[in-house]
Amino acid sequence: MMINNRFAGKVIGAWCLMQLLTAGSNPVSANTVTDRVAIDSLNPNELLIGIFYGPLKSITTEAQFRDIKAAHVDYIQYIGDADRPGQEGIQRNREILDLSHRAGLYYYPSDKRVRGTAAEVVAMVNDYKDHPATAGFVIQDEPGPEALDWPADTYKKILALAPGKVPYVNLLPDWAVPNYEKGYVEKWVEKAGPENLQYLSFDNYPLRADGSFGGTYFNNLEIIRRAGLKYGVKTSCYLQSMGILGAYRRPTVAELRYSAYSALSYGIKNAVWFTYCTPVNQPVEKFTSAIIDSTGLKTDLYEPFQQLNKDLKQLGVTLIKLDATEVYHSGSQEGTGILRLPENFFLQPQDTTQDLIVSHMVNRDNGKDYVMVVNKSFTKTAAVNFRISKPAKKILQVAVTGKMQPTDYKRKKGSFSASFLPGEGKLFLLE
């Protein structure tokens, strides 16, 4: 479904539209970090969790930033009122960096000079690159297929100026671009250079206001998965944590889970929740309350969001090392790009009508086999009995505590079982 406004692709063109936000009142001062520690960077060997749209000026407090960190978030990617020209924008970005640093967070400054001259880009990078909380630099959201040269060139410039920091470009969803895989995704990777690209990122929000599920969501994940493996680039996507009246529905707790686990089952290594704070003053869209509301109060989604991120970070210790080599679906096959679970695949649910994602993952260091299974139901717990034809001495579950725990695997029968909450995913190791 094409939404005819610019916020609808992130939702489309969020970077541009959010520049229209007005700044809040009563700013909280943040002392510049003077006791600089050694320059730090986000750890690329972790599954990273970010938020898009952090606290605006009117609710900028140290407590807000501590709450973000307490929700097991690694970085903030966008705060609308910071993207202003001149010294005012620079000062606001530095304030956010200081607050982030004190809370143990990272931040991607948004600065209009990224579209300026070569000298302006250098000046922009120099203004932020030595701050210990700088994660990287926002370049562009959703460039068109005929407008990839500038972001690719800028990407390489920033990478050379600030090694260890992540330049960020996010691609359009597949429904917005014809010839998406070859003429857009692979074109972007080749222009930026797979040896340069830190993440291959896209957005596609499937939870529609009419109660339906976006039909191209899995096709988009599959295309990004293939490209990531082909070029050896980590993949990233935006997870839906917002609603927009008339376009997208506000997620339930189960839908939050499903957004996360479905993405991870396709090999995503960097997940960004869109949005954390509730956007205000949008010229077209009216947002429902996200993880926190527009006044800074936690909504009913905050605690589930916090727990989910904690679980994802623990699983991420293992997932960061795994390649999603095959991803299949059992049960209903609604949508494009969905591959049915083959009858000869080594892991099968005994009830093939159960709606599941089954992802074969391989540890790129030692070749061990893993399977991630996701319950596609938003409302029903799934008790699944599995048959396994691949020889295995034991099958262990990688628990959300980060530890291995035994399953009820019966080696002679080649069977085991597991129960999944609505939208939940579980990761299993075949030994």
N, C-alpha and C positions, 0 to 999 in steps of 0.2 A: 504494500500500500504506500503510494507516494504521498507524503504530507506536503502540501503546498505552502511551506514556509521555511525559513532558513535555520530554525533550531531543530528541525526534524531529521537530520541525518546524523548529527550529534545533538542535534536533530535537524536539519543539515546546516553546517557552517557556524557552530557555536562560538568559535573564537571571534568571528566578526561580530556576531550579534551581541555577545556579552560585553563588548566594548561600550554598548549603549547604556549599561547600568550606571545609575547615579551613585556617588559615594555616600556612605552613611555619615552619621553625626557622632560627636563625642568620641573622637579617636582615643585609643589607648596608646600611650607612648611606649616605645620599646627602646631601651638603651642599646646602642650599637655594641656588638660583640667586640670587645677589645682584647680579651684574653683568648685570642685565637688558638685553637688546637691545631695539630697537624692536619693538613687538608685531607678531608675524608671523601669517600664516594659510596654510593649505594653498592651493595655487594651483588655482582652479577651472578653469583653462584647460589643465590637464594630465590625462591619463588616470592616475588615482590607484590605487595598490595598497595594500591594508591586510591586516592579520592580526587574526583574532579568537582570543582566548585566548593571551595572552602569558605570560612567565615568572612563576611564582608566587614567593612570598617566599623559599622554600628555595633557589631557583636564580636569585635576582635578583643579577646581577653586571653590571658595565659591559661585560664581554666578551660577555655574552648580548645586550645591546642593540646592540653593535657588529655582531654576527653578523646581527641582524635587518636593520640598515641595509645591510650588505654583500649581503644577498639582494634588494636593490633594492625594499625595502618603504618606503612613505611614512609609515604610521601604524599604531599599535596601537589596537584598539577595545575590548578587554576583558581584564582580568586579575581573576580571580575573587576573590582574597582582598582586593582593594581595595574591594569593594562591602560595606562594613560601616558600621554606624551610628556617629555621634559622632566625636570628635576622632581616634580611631584610624584610621578610614577616610579622613578628610581628610589626615592625615599620610602615609598610604600612597599616596594619589593624588598628593600633592606629591612624594613620593620618586620615583614613576614618571615624573612630568613632568620632574623634574630629570635623571634618567638618560636619558630620551628626548631632551631638549634637547642634552645633551652628545654623544649619538650622531647627532644630526641627524634625529631622528624626531619625530613628533607623536603625541599620545595623547588619547583620549576618556575623561575621568574618568567613572566610574560612581559615583553618590552617591545614597543612599536619600532624601535631601531632595527629589529631583526629584518625589516623590509627596506632598510635604508641603504646607504652607500657602503662600500667595503670598509671605509674608515668608521662608519657608525656601528657596523657589526662588531668590529674590533673593540670599539669603546664599550659597547654593551657587554660583550663577553668579559672584558677586563673589570667592569664594575661589579661582577658577581662571581667570577670563577674561583676566587680565593676564599669565598665564604664557606665555612665547613658544612653548611646546610644546603648548599646548591647541588641539586640532583642533576640538573642539565638545563636545557633551554627549549622552550616551546618555539617551534618554527611555524607550523601551519596545521590546521585541521581541515581535512577533506579537500585536498587539491583535486582539480579535475584531471582527466586523463591526458589532456593536451597542455597541462600546465605543471608538469613535473620537473622541468629543468631547473627553475629557480629554487624550489625547496631542496632538490638533490645537491645543487652547487653550494647552497647555504649550509646544508647538513655537513658536507665535507670540510667547509671552512671552519665551522664551529668545532668540529671534532679535532681539527689540527690545532686550533687555538686553546682548547680546553680538554686535553686528553683525560679520560676517566669520567668525564661528564657526558650525559646522554642527550644528544639533539633529538627532538621528538616531532615526528610527522605522523598523523593519523589518517588512514585511508577511508574513503567512502564505503558504504555497504554495497553488496553486489547488485541489489535491485536498482541502484541509481546509475550504473555504468554498464553499457553493452560490452561484450567481449572482455568480461571482467578479469579472468585469470591471466590470459596471455597479453591482452592489450592494456592492462592497468596494473594488476598486482606484480606480475613478473617484470613489466616495463619499469615500475618504480624501483624494484630491487636492483635491477641492472643499472639504472641511472645513478642511484645512490651508491651502488657497489656493495655486494654481499659481504665483502671483507670489512666494510665500514659500518654497515647497518647494525645497530644495537638491538632493535626490536622491529618486527614487522607487525604493525598495529592497524586495527580496523574497529568500526562499531556497527552494530545491527541489533536494534532493540525489538524483541519479539512479542512482548506482552502488550497486546492491543486493547484499546478501550472497549471494543465490542466483545471482549472475552475470548477472542481468537488468539492463535499463536502464529507469529510471522513465518510464512512458508519457506522463506529463503535462508532462515537462520542457520540451519545445519549445512546447507550448500556453501554458505560463506565460511563457516568454520572448516569445512573440508578443503576448500580452496586454499585457505591460509595455512592449514596443516601441511598440505602437499608442498606449497611454496617454501615453508620453513624448512622442511626436510630436504628439499631439492637444493636449496642454497646454503644450508647450514646456519640459519638465522633463527634466534628465539622469537616466539610469537607472543602477541599481546592483544587484548581486546577490552572493551568497555562493557561492564555488567550493569544491567538495569536495576536501579534502586529508586526510581522516580516514576511519577505519573504526570501526564499532561492531559487536561480535559479535552475530550474529543479525539485524542490520538493514542495515548498509552495509559494503561491502567497501573495503579500503584501496586507494587508486588506484595503478596502475602509472604509470610516467613518461609513457607515451602517454596515459593517462587524465587526468593532470594537464594535459597539453597540450590535450586535447580539451575539458576543462572550461573552460579559458580562451578558446580560439579560438571555440568554439561560442557562448559568451556575447558576445564581441566582435562576432561576425557579426550579432547581433541589436541591436547599437548600444549595449551596456553601456559606460558611461564611468567606472565606479568599481567595482573588483572587490575583494572581501574573502575571503581564504582562511580556511576553517573546517575544521580548526583548525591553528594553528602549533605550539604546545606541546601535549603529550599530556595531556588532562584526567585527573585522579586523584580518588579518593574520591567518585565519583558513586554515588548511592544505587541506581540501576537499571542504567545502561549501563556496559559495559566497553569502553573505547576501545583500539584498536590504536595503535601508535606513529605519530605524525604527522610533521611536518618535523623536530622535535626530540623526543626521548623525555621521559619524566617526570622524568629526572634531569638534563636539560639537554644531553644529548649529541646531536650531529647524527646523523640517520638517513641511510639511502641515498637519501632523497628530497631532502635539503638542496641538493646541488649542482645537480641538474636543476631544482629549484624556483628556485634563484638565477639560473640561465641563462635560464629561461623568463621570469621577471620582468624581467630585463634586456632581452630581446627585446620584451616587451610594452610596456615604457616607451618604447623607440625607435619602435615602430609607433604608439604612442599620440600622438606628436607630430602625426601625420597624422590618426589616427582620431578624435581629440577634435573635429575640425572637420567630421566626416562624419555625416550622418543615414542610418540604414539604412531605406531607403524600401520595399524589397521583399526578402523572404527566402524562398527556395525550397529544396526538396530533390530530388535525383535518386536513382535506385536504390530501395532499400527505403523504405517509408513507414510504418514501425512507430511507433505512438503517436498521440496526439491533437494537433490544431492544426498539423499538418505540411501545408504547401502544396506540391503537386507542381510541379516546374519546368515552366512552360508551354512548349509546342512552339514558340511564336512569341517566346519570350524571346531577347534579342539575343546571349546567350552560352550555348552548349550544349556539354557534353562529347560527343565523337563516340560514346563508349560510354555510353549513357544508363542502363545498369545499374550504373554505378559509384556508390557511396554517398558523396554530396557534399552539402554545404550551399553554396548560391550566393546571395550577398547583394549586392544592388545598393545602392551607397552614393553619396550626392551631397554634394559640398562646399557647405555652406550659404552660404559667402562668394562663391564664384565659379562655382558650378553645374557644376563638372567631375564627370564620372562615374568611379566606382571600382567594382570588384567584389572582394569577399572570397570566397575559396573555401576550404572546410574538408574535409579527409579524415575521414570518419566512422568509418573502421576503426581499431580499437585495436591491430591486429596487423600490418597489411599496408601497405607503402608503395604509394602510388597514383601511377602515371605517367599523366597525363591529357592527352589531345589535345583542344583546344578549337576550336570553330567560332564565328566572330563575324560577325554580320550588320550590326552598327552601324558606320557609317563611322568609321574611326580612322586617323590618320596613323602612329601608333605606340602600342604598349602597353608600359608600363614596370611593373616590380615594385617596390613599396616594400619595400626590404630591411630586415631586422632590425638592420642597421647604421644605419638612419635615412636612407640614401641611395637614390636611384633607380637601378635597374639595368635594362639592356635585356633583353627576352625574345627568343625566336626568331620573333617575329611576322612572318608573310608577308602583306603587305597585299593582294596580288592574290588570294591564295587565301582570305584571311580566316581564318587559323588561327594558333595558337601552342600551345606545350606547356609543362607544368610538372610537377615531381615533388614529392610531399608525403609527409613522414614520417607514421606512424600518429598521428592526432589533430591534425596540423598544419594551420594556416591560412596563406594567403598573400594579400596585398593587391595589386591591380593597378590602375593608372591608365590610362584611355583618353584619349589625346591627339588 
